[in-house]
């Protein structure tokens, strides 16, 4: 995660500037809301430096308040190079690139079976026009479904397929104007980055994600969870009023470790891992997967060439 996030951030800014993808370097504050949490900031800064982050700086309470007057904190780290992006425009730009090189995107074509053969992989697709294709290269980047998909491949070592664990993240939108111009992140919590404030390119503020471990995929947002959000948000923004939060949306992190372990890393499996020359698997690509995406793509392309 650390390697590809740092490389990917640089590549992503370059791509957005070159292709006209809407984005903004708004900056981010990682805030401690208690003396106990403030002692963790130096460790976070040191870990960031070890991972190649060159511009994360520790700032005083007064400096943090000067940047964001509505903020309450006992200390903060400033990341000036953090930004936001129109993710849909980014993916449309990637699609345009792929199609310009001859790629064809086939939607609504579920994989129902696959098997290792001498010259690659045979993959059976369902849908309105069922078909079997022989692939000389198969990249399994199916997100939440990647562990289940690889189990459909006859000849793949079953012991190498991780089990999927679902950590749901709910978001609530703020009614009214955002009092912050930067992203506000609390000190990380087990399983996620804590309930933070993010803004979109139109200035709309959203809070989340929380961490809700679930057994099945469900993207509904329970309005009752707002009570926990208010408590978390008031630690760094005491002035939020009851009734200002509205259910927005949810996502599910593609965890490959259980709740008891919590922390995980990206897993990219090539031939050296499973022995199949035509298969590359990507497991556990959760946040910062979007930031890391172009660096991940370059690494997968290198594996494919090899």
VENSULVEN-V520537 format. One record per helix or strand of 2 or more residues. SS is the DSSP state (alpha for helix, beta for strand). FROM is the first residue (numbers start at 1). TO is the last residue. Records with the same first field share a line. If there is no record, write none. Layout:
SS: FROM-TO  FROM-TO
//
This chain:
alpha: 2-19  35-50  61-67  87-100  143-150  158-160  223-233  271-274  289-305
beta: 23-24  28-32  56-59  75-79  84-85  111-117  120-125  131-135  138-140  153-154  165-174  183-186  196-199  205-208  212-214  245-255  267-269  279-283
//
